[in-house]
Amino acid sequence: MRVDKILASNGYGSRKDVRVFLKKNNCCINGVRCINPAQHIDPTKDTFTVNGISVQLRTSVYIMLHKPAGCVSSTKDPIHKTVMDFLPAPFNAMDLFPIGRLDIDTEGLLIITNDGNLTHSITAPKSNCVKTYYLELERPLTETEIHNFTEKLAQGILLHTGYTCLPAALELTENIHTKNAQAFLIHITEGKYHQIKKMCTAFGVKLTYLKRVSMAGLELDPSLAAGNCRELTSEEITLLYRNAAAHKSKQKLTPDLKQ
């Protein structure tokens, strides 16, 4: 593990910031001061302290955020609040980024990390990781419309832009948001801009509420209120890696493939 990455992962600033930090503070490996950001530490036998305080030897951070509506899925924005604004210390001082994006008016599960390998495994175009969203429409659909919409999604619905989406799966579900509204779960393997909204528009219905409830088999913690977050457990991290690897070999989503 590099010293600069360990410091950045523990909230001491960006990789660039910690170079200055090392010169101005007493950072020691096994009691010997270190000012070289590229120096390596062996977590199995070395100790690392900053001004006499022991530092946890970890480089990867994984946060589950229940993203609220009204904020953007980016690290910085000149106008809107970002998802990073909801992270408490020390996470808000780390070099973290979201895995993928949710539209500004979309709520739900967002993973924030500094693990580029996991991010690529989930978001790469050929990853085929399943994302599940809860949605509500402007009006109820008839049984015939539900059947037709389900069929079109399963075949790959054609958007007004001329793009044909990869197959998706739709199912009725219990309402958890707007009273008396008809609710669905939709399972997709893509993440195009406003994709689900455009899918609904292509079928002639208007999307009124959207919330991501799972991604790559990881479900949003029901105890997390909108705007709250927590670290992932080791089991959850393993689940993400396992599912990301498993779906690289799958070419499309069929209606019965739901994580």
Secondary structure, 3 states (H helix, E strand, C coil): CEHHHHHHHCCCCCHHHHHHHHHHCCEEECCEECCCCCCECCCCCCCEEECCEECCCCCCCEEEEEECCCCECCCCCCCCCEHHHHCCCCHHHCCCEECCCCCCCCEEEEEEECCHHHHHHHHCCCCCCCEEEEEEECCCCCHHHHHHHHHHHHHCCECCCCCECCCCEEEEECCCCCCCCCEEEEEECCCCCCHHHHHHHHHCCCEEEEEEEEECCEECCCCCCCCCEEECCHHHHHHHHHHHHHHHHCCCCCCCCCC
